[in-house]
Amino acid sequence: MAKYDGLRGQELLEVEEPDKEGGITLIFKDNRFMFIKVKDGKIVTQSIPE
């Protein structure tokens, strides 16, 4: 789970749902984003910056 260390402890500012692919976007303090969607029955996430 080291992939998410940059988001740990960050304040969640906003949740946007759904996006054009049906996923949700979590917006954190310090301009960090996490995109969450379901693809082929599995949860897929991408965080920016990683």
Beta strands, then each sheet from edge to edge (+ up, - down):
strand 1: 12-16
strand 2: 24-28
strand 3: 32-39
strand 4: 42-48
sheet 1: 1+ 2- 3+ 4-
end
